Amino acid sequence: MISPSRPAEMFKRNRGVRGPGRMKVKELRPESKVDVIELTIRQKGETRDFSSRSGSTGKVADAKAVDDEGTEVSVSLWNDEIERVQANDRIRITNGWVREWRGNMQVSAGRYGKLEVLH
């Protein structure tokens, strides 16, 4: 078993995984990378506008999601992701990130990752 204190090894074992072995919510650590995680959206919050430090603007919405073990995590949906993702959708985030905000873990595809709605 890989120790959670060794995140680099944990992420390596999940690279390119499409079945068992993808990351679980309990394995997520703040300020770290998410190779592959699949979640089911339970609830989607209100859309709000944002302005970044660099001056760009857009839209963001928070959603609540669970993994296949039923563990909940927040998901940040950005711009076009907001319209693509609905409650009860199954999603896959590849090459995303995890942050802690106000004591809660948040997962996002971010600028360089990919969010897919699975059918």
N, C-alpha and C positions, 0 to 999 in steps of 0.2 A: 504494500500500500504506500502510495506517495504521500508524504506529509504535507499538510496545507502550508507549512512554513517554507516550502520549496516551490513557489508558484511557477518558476521557469519550467521545471519538469512537468508540472501539471498541465501547463499550456501546450508543451510539446506533444504530450500524449493525446491531446484533443485536436491537433492540426489536421484539417481535411476530413474530419470524421463525419459520417452521414448517418450512423446508427448508434447503437449503444456506445458509450464512451464520451459523447459530447458533454459539455459542462452542465452542471447543476447549479441552482441558485446558491446552495450552501457552500459551493466552492469559490464563489465570487469574492474578491477582495477589493476594497476601495483603491482607486487610482491605478487600476491594472487593466490589462488587455483581455478581451473576450475573443477567443478563437471562433468557437461555434456554440451557440445556445439556442434551443428551441423552446418557445413559450406559447401559452394560450392567453390571449387578451381577455380579461374579465370585465374591465370597465375602462372607458375612455373619458378623460376630463375635458374641460373647456379649452379651446384654442386661445392663445394670447400672442401678442406681438412682442418681439425682442429687438434690441439693438446691441451689436457686439462692440467691444472696445475698438475694433478696427473700422467701425462705422457701417458695417453691413447690417441689414435688417431682414426679418423673416417672421415665421410663425413657429410656435412650439406648443405641444400639448403633452400632458402626462397621462399615462395609462397604468393600470394595475394588471399584472400578468402572473401566471403560475407556471412552474415547470411540471413535468410528468409525475413528480412526487408531491405536488400540491403546495410547494413552498412559494410564497408570494414575493414579487419584486416590482419596483416601479420601472417603467420604460419611458424614455423621452422620445417623442415622435417629432420630427422636424419637417417643416414645409410640406412637400408632396406626400410624405409618409402619413401625415394626418388623415388625408382623404382615402388613402389606400387601405388603412388598417381600421377594422371595425371590431366591436365586441364579439367574442367567441371565435375570432380568427386565430389560426395557428401561425406563428411567425418563426423565422430563423434569422438570427443576427450573426453575421460572419465578420470578423476583424473589427469588432466594436470595442467599447470601453465601459468601465464601471467607475462611478463616482459615488461619494457619500454626500448627501445634501440634507441638512437638518436631521441628521441621525438615521436617514433611510438610504439604502442602496438604490442607485439608479443605473440602468443599463441603456445604452444607446448605440446605434450604428455609427453615429458621429459623421465627421466629414469624409473619412477614408473607408469606412466599413460599408456593409451591404445589409439591408433589411428586405427579406423576401416574405410574401404572404404565401403560405403553403396551402395546397388544395387537396 
